[in-house]
Amino acid sequence: MASALRSAILRHIRVPATQALSANGSRLIAVRLMSSHDDHITKDEVINRVLEVVKCFPKVDPSKVTPEVHFEKDLGLDSLDTVEIVMALEEEFKLEIPDKEAVRIESCEQAIEYVYNHPMSS
């Protein structure tokens, strides 16, 4: 619930980027718009792309990959493999996932939820 609320708020927030003075001395403010709901990718697209990333990982049997699969328990991957998958997801969705959050991504389901709820995923 909290992540959904956070995502909804971040979609419509404006963050001042810079302040400058114009030639006549008046203040100019540039505003950076955060991603909007219309620009955000759909959950189906996130699911498909996450599953493709996992299926393309060399140590994974693609036939075992589902949206609910756990990296270690179901696919037999170790923690280093999981880190590599998270890095591949960062590259695929052009995100930077902080280490504190990356260690909690242990399944396709968790990866899908994280990416879908991230306001800057593309």
VODREN-907612 format. One line per field, with one value per atom (N, C-alpha, C, O): residue number from 1; atom name; x, y, z. Coordinates in pm, 1 decimal. Layout:
<rs>
num <- NUM,...
atomo <- CA,...
x <- X,...
y <- Y,...
z <- Z,...
</rs>
This chain:
<rs>
num <- 1,1,1,1,2,2,2,2,3,3,3,3,4,4,4,4,5,5,5,5,6,6,6,6,7,7,7,7,8,8,8,8,9,9,9,9,10,10,10,10,11,11,11,11,12,12,12,12,13,13,13,13,14,14,14,14,15,15,15,15,16,16,16,16,17,17,17,17,18,18,18,18,19,19,19,19,20,20,20,20,21,21,21,21,22,22,22,22,23,23,23,23,24,24,24,24,25,25,25,25,26,26,26,26,27,27,27,27,28,28,28,28,29,29,29,29,30,30,30,30,31,31,31,31,32,32,32,32,33,33,33,33,34,34,34,34,35,35,35,35,36,36,36,36,37,37,37,37,38,38,38,38,39,39,39,39,40,40,40,40,41,41,41,41,42,42,42,42,43,43,43,43,44,44,44,44,45,45,45,45,46,46,46,46,47,47,47,47,48,48,48,48,49,49,49,49,50,50,50,50,51,51,51,51,52,52,52,52,53,53,53,53,54,54,54,54,55,55,55,55,56,56,56,56,57,57,57,57,58,58,58,58,59,59,59,59,60,60,60,60,61,61,61,61,62,62,62,62,63,63,63,63,64,64,64,64,65,65,65,65,66,66,66,66,67,67,67,67,68,68,68,68,69,69,69,69,70,70,70,70,71,71,71,71,72,72,72,72,73,73,73,73,74,74,74,74,75,75,75,75,76,76,76,76,77,77,77,77,78,78,78,78,79,79,79,79,80,80,80,80,81,81,81,81,82,82,82,82,83,83,83,83,84,84,84,84,85,85,85,85,86,86,86,86,87,87,87,87,88,88,88,88,89,89,89,89,90,90,90,90,91,91,91,91,92,92,92,92,93,93,93,93,94,94,94,94,95,95,95,95,96,96,96,96,97,97,97,97,98,98,98,98,99,99,99,99,100,100,100,100,101,101,101,101,102,102,102,102,103,103,103,103,104,104,104,104,105,105,105,105,106,106,106,106,107,107,107,107,108,108,108,108,109,109,109,109,110,110,110,110,111,111,111,111,112,112,112,112,113,113,113,113,114,114,114,114,115,115,115,115,116,116,116,116,117,117,117,117,118,118,118,118,119,119,119,119,120,120,120,120,121,121,121,121,122,122,122,122
atomo <- N,CA,C,O,N,CA,C,O,N,CA,C,O,N,CA,C,O,N,CA,C,O,N,CA,C,O,N,CA,C,O,N,CA,C,O,N,CA,C,O,N,CA,C,O,N,CA,C,O,N,CA,C,O,N,CA,C,O,N,CA,C,O,N,CA,C,O,N,CA,C,O,N,CA,C,O,N,CA,C,O,N,CA,C,O,N,CA,C,O,N,CA,C,O,N,CA,C,O,N,CA,C,O,N,CA,C,O,N,CA,C,O,N,CA,C,O,N,CA,C,O,N,CA,C,O,N,CA,C,O,N,CA,C,O,N,CA,C,O,N,CA,C,O,N,CA,C,O,N,CA,C,O,N,CA,C,O,N,CA,C,O,N,CA,C,O,N,CA,C,O,N,CA,C,O,N,CA,C,O,N,CA,C,O,N,CA,C,O,N,CA,C,O,N,CA,C,O,N,CA,C,O,N,CA,C,O,N,CA,C,O,N,CA,C,O,N,CA,C,O,N,CA,C,O,N,CA,C,O,N,CA,C,O,N,CA,C,O,N,CA,C,O,N,CA,C,O,N,CA,C,O,N,CA,C,O,N,CA,C,O,N,CA,C,O,N,CA,C,O,N,CA,C,O,N,CA,C,O,N,CA,C,O,N,CA,C,O,N,CA,C,O,N,CA,C,O,N,CA,C,O,N,CA,C,O,N,CA,C,O,N,CA,C,O,N,CA,C,O,N,CA,C,O,N,CA,C,O,N,CA,C,O,N,CA,C,O,N,CA,C,O,N,CA,C,O,N,CA,C,O,N,CA,C,O,N,CA,C,O,N,CA,C,O,N,CA,C,O,N,CA,C,O,N,CA,C,O,N,CA,C,O,N,CA,C,O,N,CA,C,O,N,CA,C,O,N,CA,C,O,N,CA,C,O,N,CA,C,O,N,CA,C,O,N,CA,C,O,N,CA,C,O,N,CA,C,O,N,CA,C,O,N,CA,C,O,N,CA,C,O,N,CA,C,O,N,CA,C,O,N,CA,C,O,N,CA,C,O,N,CA,C,O,N,CA,C,O,N,CA,C,O,N,CA,C,O,N,CA,C,O,N,CA,C,O,N,CA,C,O,N,CA,C,O,N,CA,C,O,N,CA,C,O,N,CA,C,O,N,CA,C,O,N,CA,C,O,N,CA,C,O,N,CA,C,O,N,CA,C,O,N,CA,C,O,N,CA,C,O,N,CA,C,O,N,CA,C,O
x <- 82.6,0.0,86.8,61.2,189.9,275.0,350.2,365.5,397.0,471.4,380.1,422.8,254.7,160.1,130.1,122.5,112.9,88.6,209.2,194.7,327.5,451.4,463.2,497.4,435.3,443.1,343.5,376.2,222.4,119.1,159.5,137.9,217.5,260.9,377.4,378.1,475.3,593.0,561.5,635.2,453.5,416.5,375.7,382.8,333.4,278.6,355.0,305.2,472.1,547.6,637.4,685.8,658.8,751.0,865.6,844.3,986.0,1104.0,1182.7,1224.1,1205.5,1286.1,1426.7,1491.7,1472.5,1603.3,1710.2,1816.7,1683.0,1781.5,1710.3,1592.8,1783.1,1734.4,1840.0,1959.6,1796.9,1890.5,1827.9,1707.4,1909.5,1860.7,1864.5,1961.3,1759.2,1757.4,1834.0,1880.2,1847.4,1922.1,1862.3,1936.5,1730.8,1668.6,1662.7,1604.0,1721.9,1730.9,1617.2,1619.5,1517.8,1409.1,1454.7,1544.6,1391.6,1429.5,1361.9,1241.5,1439.2,1386.1,1399.5,1501.7,1298.3,1305.1,1275.8,1171.8,1367.8,1345.8,1285.0,1325.7,1190.1,1122.8,1141.3,1120.8,1180.0,1194.9,1071.4,1040.9,1000.4,882.8,924.0,1005.7,867.3,893.3,808.2,721.3,831.4,755.9,607.4,568.7,525.9,382.0,326.7,394.7,203.4,141.4,136.8,153.0,114.9,105.6,237.5,238.6,349.7,480.6,527.3,621.5,463.6,506.4,470.6,366.2,556.6,531.7,424.6,404.7,357.2,249.6,307.2,422.7,224.9,270.0,298.6,393.6,217.1,242.1,376.7,447.8,411.8,541.5,654.8,756.3,637.7,739.2,755.7,868.0,643.9,649.6,725.2,815.9,688.9,754.3,903.2,983.4,940.5,1082.7,1163.9,1277.5,1107.0,1178.3,1199.3,1309.3,1095.3,1107.8,1210.4,1285.5,1215.5,1314.6,1456.4,1545.1,1478.1,1611.7,1653.2,1766.1,1562.6,1594.9,1617.0,1709.8,1534.0,1549.6,1681.7,1737.5,1731.7,1857.6,1981.3,2093.1,1962.9,2076.8,2132.8,2057.2,2265.6,2326.2,2297.6,2289.0,2282.9,2264.8,2118.4,2088.3,2028.4,1884.9,1826.0,1853.7,1744.5,1665.6,1540.9,1454.9,1529.0,1417.2,1279.1,1182.8,1268.9,1138.5,1089.3,970.6,1178.8,1141.5,1101.9,1056.2,1119.5,1097.4,949.3,886.3,895.2,757.2,758.7,860.2,649.6,647.2,664.0,698.0,641.1,650.4,781.8,802.8,869.1,988.9,1086.6,1109.2,1143.8,1244.8,1381.6,1404.0,1472.5,1602.3,1682.3,1734.9,1692.8,1773.6,1697.6,1748.7,1576.1,1500.8,1456.5,1467.4,1407.2,1350.7,1448.4,1440.7,1539.9,1632.8,1773.0,1857.8,1798.2,1928.4,2041.1,2158.0,2007.7,2109.6,2164.4,2095.3,2289.4,2345.6,2332.2,2278.7,2380.7,2363.9,2436.3,2388.4,2550.1,2622.1,2542.0,2537.0,2480.1,2395.0,2278.0,2240.6,2221.3,2109.5,2154.1,2080.9,2272.9,2327.1,2341.9,2310.3,2389.0,2404.5,2269.9,2259.2,2168.4,2034.2,1982.0,1924.2,2001.7,1957.2,2030.2,1969.3,2158.4,2234.0,2180.2,2172.4,2143.3,2084.9,1949.4,1915.2,1873.0,1745.1,1766.6,1691.6,1868.9,1901.6,1931.0,1885.6,2006.8,2040.8,1917.7,1898.0,1836.4,1716.6,1618.6,1561.3,1599.5,1498.7,1559.6,1488.9,1690.4,1760.9,1735.8,1699.8,1756.5,1737.9,1867.8,1959.3,1875.8,1982.5,1914.0,1844.4,1934.3,1870.0,1971.0,2076.1,1940.4,2033.2,2058.7,1970.9,2179.0,2217.7,2120.4,2089.6,2071.7,1979.2,1851.1,1791.1,1809.2,1687.9,1719.9,1638.4,1836.1,1874.7,1884.5,1849.0,1932.2,1947.2,1812.9,1806.1,1705.9,1572.1,1503.3,1396.5,1562.6,1504.0,1557.3,1671.0,1473.6,1514.4,1428.0,1447.0,1333.0,1242.9,1196.2,1210.8,1140.2,1083.6,971.1,957.9,890.7,777.8,825.0,767.1,929.5,983.3,1044.5,1030.7,1112.1,1171.3,1062.7,1075.1,957.5,846.5,783.5,760.1,756.4,694.6,785.9,739.7,916.2,1009.2,1012.1,997.4,1030.9,1042.0,911.3,912.5,800.0,671.1,643.0,587.7,679.9,653.9,759.4,743.3,866.8,972.4,928.4,894.6,928.0,875.6,959.9,911.4,1083.8,1169.9,1196.2,1280.3,1127.0,1150.8,1101.0,999.2,1176.7,1137.8,1166.6,1140.6
y <- -118.9,0.0,125.0,218.6,127.0,244.8,269.8,384.6,163.2,182.9,232.8,311.4,188.3,235.6,383.6,460.4,423.6,563.4,648.5,755.9,599.9,671.2,689.8,798.6,584.5,592.7,692.8,769.8,692.1,784.7,929.2,1016.1,954.9,1090.8,1132.9,1244.3,1045.7,1080.1,1104.6,1176.1,1046.3,1066.9,1210.5,1254.9,1283.6,1416.9,1527.9,1639.8,1498.5,1595.1,1678.5,1629.2,1801.3,1888.5,1922.9,1960.3,1909.9,1935.1,2048.6,2037.1,2159.4,2267.2,2216.1,2154.9,2241.8,2194.0,2300.8,2272.1,2423.2,2530.5,2663.5,2677.6,2760.4,2897.6,2983.8,2961.7,3081.1,3169.7,3307.3,3323.1,3407.0,3542.1,3573.7,3540.8,3637.4,3678.0,3808.4,3864.4,3856.6,3978.7,4099.0,4189.2,4102.8,4217.1,4198.0,4280.7,4091.4,4070.1,3990.2,3959.7,3955.9,3874.7,3730.0,3683.8,3661.5,3523.2,3426.6,3436.1,3333.9,3227.8,3097.2,3072.2,3015.0,2884.4,2778.2,2781.4,2684.4,2571.2,2459.0,2436.9,2390.4,2282.3,2153.9,2149.6,2049.5,1917.5,1835.9,1817.8,1786.9,1705.8,1560.5,1508.3,1497.0,1355.1,1275.6,1332.5,1147.9,1066.9,1071.5,1074.9,1071.5,1072.4,932.8,844.7,913.0,781.4,736.1,617.5,830.1,795.3,744.3,663.1,791.7,751.0,620.7,558.5,579.2,460.5,335.0,329.3,236.3,113.3,29.4,39.3,-52.2,-134.3,-252.9,-291.2,-309.4,-424.5,-544.2,-618.7,-563.3,-673.9,-659.1,-757.6,-536.1,-512.9,-541.1,-599.6,-499.4,-526.7,-677.5,-727.7,-749.9,-895.5,-959.5,-1039.7,-925.0,-984.1,-955.0,-1043.9,-831.7,-794.9,-857.3,-899.4,-863.8,-928.6,-1076.0,-1128.2,-1143.1,-1285.7,-1308.2,-1405.6,-1220.1,-1233.1,-1220.0,-1296.1,-1122.9,-1104.5,-1231.2,-1277.8,-1286.6,-1406.7,-1525.9,-1603.9,-1541.0,-1652.9,-1646.3,-1749.8,-1526.8,-1510.3,-1529.7,-1532.2,-1543.5,-1564.9,-1704.3,-1801.4,-1715.7,-1842.4,-1964.4,-2075.6,-1947.1,-2061.3,-2100.4,-2186.4,-2038.7,-2060.4,-2144.6,-2121.5,-2242.2,-2319.6,-2236.0,-2221.9,-2180.0,-2091.5,-2153.6,-2081.6,-2284.8,-2349.1,-2342.5,-2362.8,-2314.6,-2306.9,-2166.1,-2147.2,-2068.1,-1928.7,-1893.1,-1905.7,-1847.9,-1799.7,-1670.8,-1639.0,-1597.1,-1474.7,-1500.6,-1408.4,-1623.4,-1653.9,-1722.0,-1747.9,-1751.0,-1830.6,-1758.5,-1638.1,-1834.9,-1784.2,-1817.9,-1930.1,-1721.2,-1740.4,-1855.1,-1938.8,-1861.0,-1963.8,-2095.0,-2200.9,-2089.2,-2211.4,-2285.8,-2408.3,-2213.8,-2278.8,-2292.6,-2387.9,-2197.1,-2200.4,-2245.9,-2265.9,-2262.5,-2309.8,-2208.7,-2246.8,-2081.5,-1977.5,-1941.4,-1955.5,-1894.5,-1850.1,-1698.2,-1633.5,-1642.2,-1498.7,-1412.9,-1305.1,-1459.2,-1384.3,-1382.5,-1280.4,-1494.2,-1499.5,-1402.2,-1334.5,-1396.5,-1305.4,-1160.6,-1079.8,-1128.0,-992.7,-963.0,-852.6,-1059.3,-1039.5,-1019.3,-938.8,-1090.4,-1072.0,-932.4,-865.8,-887.9,-753.6,-649.0,-550.7,-668.3,-575.1,-574.9,-469.7,-691.6,-700.1,-628.8,-566.5,-637.6,-567.2,-416.0,-341.2,-371.2,-228.0,-178.7,-71.7,-257.7,-220.3,-223.1,-132.2,-325.5,-339.5,-224.5,-173.7,-183.6,-81.3,56.0,149.4,68.6,195.4,254.2,370.8,168.3,204.3,187.8,119.4,250.4,219.8,174.1,251.5,48.6,-8.5,-4.8,-68.4,69.0,75.8,-63.5,-149.8,-84.2,-214.8,-264.8,-383.9,-174.7,-215.2,-274.8,-363.4,-226.4,-277.8,-397.2,-488.6,-396.6,-504.5,-639.2,-742.1,-639.5,-766.0,-829.2,-948.3,-749.9,-802.1,-860.8,-921.0,-844.2,-899.4,-1040.5,-1060.4,-1138.9,-1279.0,-1363.3,-1484.6,-1300.2,-1375.2,-1284.9,-1162.8,-1347.8,-1269.9,-1180.7,-1065.7,-1234.7,-1158.5,-1030.0,-923.4,-1040.3,-923.0,-825.3,-703.9,-877.8,-791.3,-717.3,-597.6,-787.7,-727.1,-614.7,-505.4,-641.3,-540.1,-419.4,-305.3,-444.3,-333.4,-245.5,-123.6,-306.7,-228.2,-156.2,-38.4,-224.6,-163.0,-42.9,57.0,-51.1,56.4,166.1,267.9,146.6,247.6,359.0,331.8,484.3,592.0,625.4,692.8,580.0,615.7,499.4,511.1,389.2,275.5,307.0,373.4,257.0,281.8,161.5,163.6
z <- 0.0,0.0,0.0,-75.8,85.0,95.1,-35.5,-77.2,-100.2,-225.0,-335.6,-420.0,-336.5,-437.6,-415.8,-511.7,-289.7,-258.6,-296.8,-355.2,-263.5,-296.9,-446.8,-493.2,-523.8,-668.9,-724.5,-814.8,-671.0,-718.2,-692.5,-777.0,-577.3,-544.5,-633.1,-685.5,-650.4,-729.6,-876.7,-944.5,-926.2,-1066.3,-1094.9,-1209.5,-993.0,-1014.9,-943.8,-932.0,-897.7,-820.2,-911.6,-1013.5,-876.0,-948.4,-854.6,-739.2,-905.1,-824.4,-886.7,-1002.0,-814.0,-869.8,-901.1,-816.4,-1023.1,-1063.6,-1043.4,-988.8,-1086.9,-1074.1,-1057.0,-1090.7,-1004.3,-1000.0,-1065.6,-1046.5,-1142.4,-1210.5,-1220.0,-1200.0,-1250.5,-1271.1,-1419.4,-1488.0,-1469.1,-1609.1,-1622.5,-1523.1,-1745.3,-1772.4,-1699.5,-1660.7,-1680.0,-1611.7,-1459.6,-1390.0,-1407.6,-1263.7,-1203.2,-1084.0,-1283.5,-1228.3,-1214.3,-1284.7,-1123.5,-1095.0,-1191.0,-1214.9,-1246.0,-1330.4,-1254.6,-1190.6,-1261.4,-1196.4,-1300.9,-1366.7,-1315.6,-1405.3,-1321.4,-1207.3,-1376.8,-1305.0,-1382.5,-1503.9,-1311.7,-1372.5,-1338.0,-1220.1,-1437.3,-1413.0,-1395.7,-1471.6,-1296.4,-1275.2,-1373.7,-1439.9,-1384.1,-1479.2,-1445.6,-1328.7,-1548.8,-1528.1,-1547.4,-1599.9,-1505.0,-1517.7,-1663.4,-1692.1,-1755.5,-1896.4,-1952.2,-2044.7,-1896.0,-1944.5,-1881.5,-1930.7,-1774.7,-1701.0,-1780.2,-1845.1,-1774.5,-1849.0,-1779.1,-1658.0,-1857.3,-1802.5,-1724.5,-1743.0,-1637.8,-1558.8,-1649.7,-1625.6,-1753.9,-1847.5,-1916.7,-1936.8,-1953.3,-2016.6,-1919.2,-1956.9,-1793.6,-1691.5,-1673.7,-1669.4,-1663.4,-1645.7,-1761.1,-1739.0,-1883.1,-2000.5,-2004.6,-2033.3,-1976.1,-1982.7,-1869.5,-1891.2,-1748.4,-1636.6,-1668.7,-1650.9,-1715.7,-1748.4,-1858.4,-1853.1,-1958.0,-2065.3,-2011.6,-2050.3,-1921.6,-1862.0,-1788.3,-1803.1,-1709.4,-1631.5,-1724.3,-1703.0,-1826.1,-1920.2,-1995.5,-2031.9,-2018.9,-2093.4,-2006.3,-2057.8,-1875.1,-1786.1,-1814.0,-1816.8,-1834.9,-1878.3,-1790.9,-1843.1,-1661.2,-1571.4,-1551.0,-1468.1,-1625.0,-1603.9,-1716.8,-1834.5,-1678.8,-1774.7,-1804.8,-1717.9,-1926.3,-1958.5,-1935.3,-1909.0,-1944.7,-1926.8,-1781.6,-1756.2,-1686.8,-1545.9,-1501.0,-1388.3,-1588.8,-1550.4,-1559.2,-1664.2,-1444.8,-1435.4,-1353.1,-1291.2,-1351.5,-1269.7,-1119.6,-1045.5,-1073.3,-930.1,-890.6,-772.1,-983.8,-956.9,-863.2,-875.5,-769.5,-676.1,-734.6,-779.9,-733.6,-798.0,-736.3,-809.7,-604.9,-539.9,-523.9,-560.6,-469.6,-438.8,-564.8,-571.0,-664.5,-782.9,-899.4,-977.0,-910.9,-1024.8,-985.9,-1072.8,-855.3,-809.8,-824.0,-829.6,-829.9,-842.7,-705.7,-604.8,-702.3,-574.9,-564.0,-654.0,-454.1,-429.9,-533.7,-568.7,-582.7,-685.9,-816.3,-885.0,-849.8,-968.9,-955.7,-1051.5,-835.8,-810.7,-829.4,-886.6,-781.8,-800.9,-949.9,-994.2,-1026.9,-1171.0,-1239.3,-1331.8,-1195.6,-1252.6,-1218.8,-1304.6,-1095.7,-1057.4,-1141.0,-1183.4,-1165.0,-1249.8,-1392.9,-1456.3,-1443.3,-1577.8,-1582.1,-1682.6,-1474.1,-1466.6,-1463.9,-1526.6,-1391.5,-1389.9,-1531.3,-1572.1,-1604.2,-1741.7,-1832.5,-1913.2,-1819.8,-1902.7,-1882.8,-1979.2,-1757.3,-1726.5,-1700.9,-1662.9,-1721.6,-1703.0,-1563.5,-1547.7,-1464.0,-1323.2,-1248.0,-1294.0,-1132.5,-1038.1,-910.2,-844.6,-876.0,-758.0,-643.4,-651.8,-536.8,-423.1,-365.1,-367.7,-313.1,-258.3,-152.0,-147.6,-66.1,40.5,-16.5,44.3,-132.9,-195.4,-285.7,-299.1,-346.6,-438.2,-366.7,-424.1,-242.7,-170.7,-136.7,-106.2,-141.9,-111.9,-234.7,-222.7,-352.0,-474.3,-491.9,-534.7,-458.2,-461.8,-554.1,-563.0,-623.0,-710.8,-824.4,-819.3,-926.1,-1036.6,-985.4,-1027.1,-895.3,-841.3,-773.0,-793.9,-691.9,-623.2,-723.0,-707.7,-825.4,-928.1,-1004.9,-1030.9,-1040.7,-1114.4,-1031.9,-1083.4,-905.0,-818.8,-801.3,-804.9,-782.3,-763.1,-887.8,-878.6,-1003.2,-1127.2,-1156.9,-1192.4,-1143.1,-1174.8,-1084.3,-1130.3,-957.8,-863.9,-864.6,-797.3,-939.4,-945.9,-1040.4,-1155.6,-993.7,-1076.6,-1199.7,-1290.6,-1204.1,-1317.1,-1412.5,-1501.7,-1395.8,-1486.1,-1625.7,-1645.0,-1722.3,-1862.7,-1948.1,-2068.4
</rs>
